[in-house]
Amino acid sequence: MRLNTKAFALTCGILWGAAVLFATVWLLIFGYEGQVMSNLDHFYFGYSFTYFGAVIGGIWGFVDGAIGGFVFAWLYNKLSGAQ
């Protein structure tokens, strides 16, 4: 079975971007300190543990997830010998 690299990249990008966005907002709403989420500022330029930072993190998460999903699907297709 061959994976559609564009569809897989888009799906991974949406899922990872939404996960970063909603995890940050969830922690902010319920008043957690967000020590783990605050470490994302080392990886995502402009991210901070704020509502605006959640949007920035969601955008960077989409880009990061899309690139990762594309590479994964491409490697899968190459290594599995899918035609």
Secondary structure, 3 states (H helix, E strand, C coil): CCCCHHHHHHHHHHHHHHHHHHHHHHHHHCCCCCHHHHHHHHCCCCCCCCHHHHHHHHHHHHHHHHHHHHHHHHHHHHHHCCC
